[in-house]
Amino acid sequence: MKKIAFLLAVLFAGATLEAQVLSPQDDGLIPKSDIHYSQTRVVPYPHLRQDDMLWSKRHWERIFTLEKLNHPLYYPIQALPDRKSLFDVMKDAILSEGSITEVYDDDLFLRPLTMNEVGGRLFRIDTIRDNDDGTILAIDSIEIKSNNIVAWDIKSDWYFDKQRGELKSRIIGISPVIKDPQEGDIVNLFWVWFPDARQAFATNIAYNPNNNTRRLTFDQIFQMRYFNAVVTKEDNVYDREIKDYKINNPMEQLLESKRIREDLRNREHDYWQF
């Protein structure tokens, strides 16, 4: 009986190994079709009642892409077969796949942008003319790529849920920040309603420096807040940013950002005091 069971186990193992056929396109030990992240679905937010929100505060934060912890959002500059930068994921989801449709001009989400308007912000034509007679001297095309992204702006609501006894954050909007190649100013390209982008973020992976087998999706990175960000504004009666009242003093602006973050931690601690 034991011999029969052993033979069946050997045959079953042989059949399993034979069924897993790999090809160079799989680029790994597991077939690409079997990798989990390709079938990822967005985990819905838990139901939240207004009566359970003891307190809430809205923050605007900036994620600088050149910080080491934020590199998974910036690299690779050139798309690889298995992963892309966050900007390439967003650009393809808007222009090619059509899975992101909620694109707006600013963080108030009042004026939606058409695909042509988004394309006009990503691809520009710069014409150089003669100052005397206006003759066209040269035409240069400018395309915004991953290496032009200097930061990401996010708009989120922090709230304390008394039903679950926790302080949580939900991201409302996200925006790529670039240094304008023509003017040289730091500007937001557009704003994306974050819940609409979660599915595209959930099916694309970023580099995990700790474990290549357990890579994180972009949606997981944002939900776990696996990034470093600087608070640039909290909602206030004047509707002003930190730089508007800490003028021409970057150190004071950074300290103010840290103060706001520390107030957030203290508030969570205070709610747990009996």
Stockholm file with secondary structure:
# STOCKHOLM 1.0

chainA/1-274         MKKIAFLLAVLFAGATLEAQVLSPQDDGLIPKSDIHYSQTRVVPYPHLRQDDMLWSKRHWERIFTLEKLNHPLYYPIQALPDRKSLFDVMKDAILSEGSITEVYDDDLFLRPLTMNEVGGRLFRIDTIRDNDDGTILAIDSIEIKSNNIVAWDIKSDWYFDKQRGELKSRIIGISPVIKDPQEGDIVNLFWVWFPDARQAFATNIAYNPNNNTRRLTFDQIFQMRYFNAVVTKEDNVYDREIKDYKINNPMEQLLESKRIREDLRNREHDYWQF
#=GR chainA/1-274 SS CHHHHHHHHHHHHHHHHHHCCCCGGGCSSSCGGGCGGGGCCCCCCCCCCGGGEEEEEEEEEEEETTSGGGHHHHCCSSCCSSCCCHHHHHHHIIIIICCCCCEESSTTCCSBCCHHHHHHHHEEEEEEECTTTCCEEEEEEEECCGGGEEEEEEEEEEEEETTTTEEEEEEEEEEEEEECTTTCCEEECCEEEHHHHHHHHHTSEECCSSCSSSCEEHHHHHHTTCSCCEEEEECCTTCCCHHHHSTTCHHHHHHHHHHHHHHHHHHHHHHTCC
#=GC SS_cons         CHHHHHHHHHHHHHHHHHHCCCCGGGCSSSCGGGCGGGGCCCCCCCCCCGGGEEEEEEEEEEEETTSGGGHHHHCCSSCCSSCCCHHHHHHHIIIIICCCCCEESSTTCCSBCCHHHHHHHHEEEEEEECTTTCCEEEEEEEECCGGGEEEEEEEEEEEEETTTTEEEEEEEEEEEEEECTTTCCEEECCEEEHHHHHHHHHTSEECCSSCSSSCEEHHHHHHTTCSCCEEEEECCTTCCCHHHHSTTCHHHHHHHHHHHHHHHHHHHHHHTCC
//
